[in-house]
Amino acid sequence: MSARMTTFARDQEGHATLGGTRLSTLLEQAGVPTPAYVYDLDGIARAATQLKQAFGARRHLIAYAMKANGAGSILRTLRDVGTGVCLVSGGEMKVALGAGMPPNRMTINGVAKANWEIDLAINQGLFAIQVESLEELTRIAERAKALGRPARVGLRINPGVQIDSHSHIATGHDAAKFGIPRADVAAAFERIDASEWLVSVGVSTHVGSQLPTPKAYVESATAVCEIARERLRSGGTLEYMNFGGGFGIDYGPEVAEAPAKFAQAALTLAAEHGLDALELVVEPGRSLVGPYGVLVASVRQGKEGAARRWLMIDAGMNDLLRPALYGAFHRIEPLERAPGTKEWRVVGPICESSDDFGTHALGELPERVVLRDTGAYGFAMASEYNGRALASEVFSKNGNVVHTSPSPGVDFWVERRLKA
Ligand code: LLP
């Protein structure tokens, strides 16, 4: 495990730390109960800065895929570093605008955008509305006409590339619902050029998530480069190329290459294709936040079963869905001391067999545990299933808590269900 990818560590007494401060101290400062997500904003800022530096003087846009974690504190941190955002909904757009993200640093994707979302994107003057079908182009042209304002559109293409990742997070293969098939790209440009309400600004792709190396990334980006070259050769307009996100992180034994390696591969590829005049856009989500957040849970009790030794914690699949949904593995360790050898099957309180975080060597029954690398797609995918309140979130900087977003509490859920 390299230091570059995480800010989780242990101090000399064996206490778990984040960004150099004991997690137990941060939680005490925040005054919130478990389960609680804790994030290191310095780590997030550093990851974004390092990625920015990898692009050097090259004109580029890091459009943070805020679906990974849309917390205002994180967006404001990234805004200050100079990133933009990659959106998938009008709700996300409203949060990003509220956090002071400039619209000319925003892209929006989505296979089924609502009219109000298209309208908002056009009215705000987003950097690009990334279009995922020919049918959508027609809809956007109609909305632009109704608003009397041309729309800046990019084509999200489906590169037809398979990746070695969980099927739920592979998006660039022929059978995926995402993007415009290469065979339809010429027709898409024709449709844009024929409309006075559409401005052709870019070509994008996103091949999938949790890529360990830039190999598949480069493969799908090559398709973008080929399309961009053809477009420019035929005299059409284009401002940017967007190679998407998907940079993997280290969840445990596997070692993903650093985000900067993906940036370097992108730079090299664009140069090889003679496309340095186009702005280069990337859409990382997980890699900017995943390693800089943890979920802290309390142990409710152990259970010595006939076949297994269970550890029941107060965080469930409603708080962290990734293991249940993708079979993902997050390392779990005691909060106040280093892991031991005694193994436990760690499970949550939800009435589902899939509410299971796997087997972990924790030693003797701990009081609290840390679920590591949960800054991305953790809180963002949480639900209130089984009558559970959403978790608290704690944001730290320079070793101190700078913001706390407390859990709304169970009664909030109770009231709304009663009114339903
Ligand atoms: N751009 C587009 C168009 C995307 O669909 C995504 C992610 C990203 C960028 C950012 O990908 P990242 O850099 O975060 O890998 N919930 C899943 C991941 C779903 C990713 C969906 N799209 C998980 O927990 O693994």
Residues whose N, C-alpha, C, O or C-beta is under 5 A from the ligand:
A	BS01	LLP	A65 A68 N109 I169 H206 G208 S209 Q210 G244 G245 G246 F247 E283 P284 G285 R286 S287 R322 Y377
